[in-house]
Amino acid sequence: MAGRHGAGSAKHAALHYGAEYGIGWGRTGNAYAIPTKDKNLQTLPLPNISLAVKKFIEYAIYNPNDRFIVVKIGCGLAGYKDEDIKPFFKNAPDNCILPDGWR
């Protein structure tokens, strides 16, 4: 939520896809921020991450000409496992390229 993009996939998005510092949720540059940590960099609870993923999926559905390369959000610094996050993407449209094993 803080939009610090200082490590992990958020840093990669800032360096390579134009994710803007201070924007922690939504479209930013050629990226879409899905928050997994709060403004104090504490890991968000799974229901909060699920809501953010639902909003992302809605965005992807309404932007079918865009392609989204989804990374394993929450499975690095936030400490969740694939099986915690993967189910949130079950309704992701075809323009979302999901990590191996997540489709």
N, C-alpha and C positions, 0 to 999 in steps of 0.2 A: 504494500500500500504506500510505502514511502517513495517508491520509484528511484531507489538509489542505484540499482543496476551495477553493483560493485563486484559481484562474483557469480560464478556458475553460468547458467544459460541466460540470465538477465544481462550479465556483462557481455556475453557473446552477442546478444541482440543489440546492445548499445554500440558495440564496436563494428558490427557488420550489417545491421538492418536499421539503423537510425533511431532506435528506441531512445526517447528523450528523458533526461534526468528529471526526477520529480513527478513523473507520470507512472503510477503503479497499477493502473487498471484501464484496459481499453486500447484502442488503436493509437499507436505512437510510431512515427516513421513508417517503415515497412514491416512493422511487427505488431503484435497484439499482446499486451501485458495481461497475464492471468496471475493475480496475486496469490502467494502462498505464505507470505509473512506480513505482519501488521506494520504500522508506522514505527514501532519500536523494535522491529526486526525479530519479533517473536512469531513462531510458527502459528499460522491460522488453524482453527479447528476444521475438520473435514467438511462439515456442512457449509462453512463459508467458502471453501475452495469449490465445492460442488456448485454453489450458486454462481460463482464467477465463471466456471466452465459452461454452465447453462447459458449465460449471457454471451459468452464467446461463440457457442454453437449457433445461437440465434443470429449473431453478427455474420458468421460464415454462411449460413443459409441465405441471408439477405444480400450477400455479396458473392454470388456463385462464380463470377469471373475471376475472383482472387483465389490464389492457392495458398494454403496455410501449412507450413511444415511444423508440426507439433512436436515438442520435445517432452521428455519425461518430467513434467513439472512436479514439484513437490518431492521428488525421489532422490534429491541430492542433499542440499543444505537444510531443507525443511524436515528431512528425516522420515518421510513416508515411504512405503513400499509400492511397487507396481500395482499389486492387488488392491491397495487402498484407493488409488487414483484412476486406474484404467476404467473401472465401471462408469465413471462420470462422462466418458467419451463414447459410450455405446451408441448414441444417436448422432454422432458427428457425420456431417455430409461428406460426399466423395471428394470435395475440394480441400478436405483436411487430410494431410499425409501424416498418419499416426506412427509412433514408434513400433518397431517389430513386436508382434504379439499383442498389440493393443486393439486391433480391429476385430 
